[in-house]
Amino acid sequence: MVDGATGRIVTTQPIGMGVDATEFDPGRGLVYFSTGEGTMSVFHQDSPDKYTLVESVKTQAGARTMAIDRRTGRAFLSVAEFGPRPNPAPGNPRPRPAMIPGTFSVLVFGE
């Protein structure tokens, strides 16, 4: 966590690799992190300098893009299945695999 006003690192937490999205729900005091490896970590802001892990939710590999409905507390993560990763090429050493048509879905998690 970083203090947005000062840039000071407040704390670090083990949230996994490939973090794509971070959301904060100030009404609930919850911070959400989604990773491409298939986890969503939820922390409670106990104070401006203290955060406690509430839950580490198993999602699905690739479920990174996330939105939080602050009215209901639901988390929405988009995901799809992917084909094989193409071979690296000059100018593209880490190519992304293609999405398999018809596999897109939205995962919904709630309180």
Helices and strands as residue ranges (DSSP letters): E 19-25, E 30-35, E 39-47, E 50-58, E 66-69, E 74-79, E 105-109
